[in-house]
Amino acid sequence: VQLQASGGGLVQAGDSLRLSCKASGRTVSGYALAWFRQAPGKEREFVAGISRGGVSTAYHDSVKDRFTISRDNTKNTVYLQMDSLQPEETAVYYCTAKSTIYPTYVPPTVAGYDYWGQGTLVTVSS
């Protein structure tokens, strides 16, 4: 599975941005999908994930009320709608996929995923 993230850019604090991640190579309907981010000098952290069936979602506590993850299996794409962005959320955002048979499983850690995209940079100015 190849993952191509897009949609990053420079925005001001309080603005919104929508990231997309297009998968190719095989259908991702059997995969949990997620977004992680990595700020300079920091470890990669889980932002949001969605189960293979779209039944379950999970979010980092800091983004729960502002970010929304969704998927469109017909387009082999996962999205991350980010609202009210803050400067401390400046980071490279990565999409990732995990093959799983469980319809509600969303791994919360880096080690839980098999495939990674190249990342898209989100810069939030104050």
Secondary structure, DSSP 8 states (H G I E B T S, - for coil): -EEEEE--EEEETT--EEEEEEEESS--TTEEEEEEEE-TTS--EEEEEE-TTS--EEE-GGGTTTEEEEEETTTTEEEEEE-S--GGG-EEEEEEEEE-S-TT----SGGG-SEE---EEEEEE-
